Amino acid sequence: MRYLPHTQQDIQNMLQVIGASSLEDLFATIPDRSCRLGDLDLPGPLSEWDLRRHMAELASGTVNSDHASVFLGAGNYEHYIPSALRHLTSRSEFYTAYTPYQPEVSQGTLQGVFEYQTLITRLMGLEVSNASVYDGASALSEALLMTLRINKKRSRVAVSKAIHPHYRKILATYFEPLYAEIVELPYTEDGLTDTSGLEQIEDLAAVAVQSPNFFGCIEPIAGVAEAAHDLGALMVTCFSEPLAYGLLEGPGTHGSDVACGEGQSLGIPQSFGGPGLGIFCTRKKYVRNIPGRLIGQTHDRHGQRGFVMTLSTREQHIRREKATSNICSNQNLCAIMAAIYMACLGGSGMHELAQLNLDKAGHLKQELQKAGASIPFSAPTFNEFVVRYPGDGASLTDRLAAKNIVPGLPLDDYYPELAGHHLVNVTETKSKEDLDQLVKEVTA
Amino acid sequence: MKEIHELHLPEELKYTQDHEWTRGTETVRIGITDFAQDQLGDIVFVELPEVGTQFEAQDVFATVESVKAVSEVYTPVSGEVVAVNEALEENPELVNKDPYGEGWIVDIKISDSSQLESLMDSTAYMDMLKGEE
């Protein structure tokens, strides 16, 4: 759908109809202290040449993966994005800030989202997907709210400490005003969620783990799901690296009732950490409890295939305070990017790419161990793992920064018990030389 | 949509302001009225409570979803759900076709039969609907 701004004439006509003399008059009810009057405090305009030079100077002061060897993942991953993707998603029909509601003018966008839903449910091994939500953290939060709607009489959710710390913070914000309580599950010395205390938790509505978890370890989903189901609770599997499911079977195949998480890996640029893609998939029997929008396929009166928003009667614009969620927004363009990315790679391409990530990360893990680094967790990993580099971790970060190497995320601030450890990520973008150089530098 | 005089309002039933009907005195059968089903249009889903659930009067015990809206159904009496109309899971359109018969929603064993006294008879309900027009 094209973006057509209002002209001055449009604005004057609308003001005239409602009887306001000017825009200031229209906004007169806003108190002065809440209203910015006058111009913004900005420097004067620059010519295009000067502006480009200015921006290039600003950019040269940052470390970015085009000019540095970055082993930082932790929820936001450096993957190669096929050129076709940027070309297709920059088409003005897709490049709109809003989800178009009217099917008569937005079949392309609606079909794009429908294809996204189809592809992502296949990757996740589940039956239905919504049109996506904001990001991984909001997907997890909405998932746990949904389990409370389904398990109405229960009021506790068990959440693994090995879920991304930022996701857990946002979840706590969602739950703060609610009647329900979050119970944290510790992690074992293998780096996996400790579910041994589940039975002691009364009123359990859901169990949530991340896989691969924040430490990169692959959780035994099927076993956790069985334990959750035995207690009458739903199983929620969250993730920050969906590419892992190019190799692993989808969470739904292993008994998860909800698969939710961040989809940035699927063709979305890192862009300083956002915008993201909140993936949300579940079983068909819960479709009426899904938050957010859903696009469905139908046919018109001539029998031709078409796409429309489906189950909107549960959404906020119709059901107001009783809606399944009142944060239904998504970044639609990101969902379309993911659809195009998955279509570009295909099922076998996703599998090969995931294998490449696994192999490269495995190689680095092995070489680091040989060079004297220690790996605290024995559980299997995908493209990310925790390591304690030889020597002093803090000085290492500064020393390597000077050589344009970012050796991963120091875990001190997130898990004080893992002070001195780094979370290291290796994707297909790293060459063997990059890996060898990191090993050489950390042992220097 | 139906005109007021076309509505079917059986005389033996009691009616609520929220457009539910009740039949019986100890175990009470509850559904939605001909007016309610007609206003909602084609019903595509009915969310039923579980047998054994306790409700207080004015609690929501079910939701009825049509192609254009989702509406709550309120119980006018307190008590325990002793039966639900499972046929609605596969055939929600029964509520449209036969709202007082095969389209019933639940049976509630009531704990305080005096709550039935405040409900309307068919004439009073019809008067209320005319006022809504």
Interface residues (C-beta under 8 A of the other chain):
Chain A: R288 T313 R314 I318 R319 K322
Chain B: F45 E47 E65 S66 V67 K68 A69 V70 E72
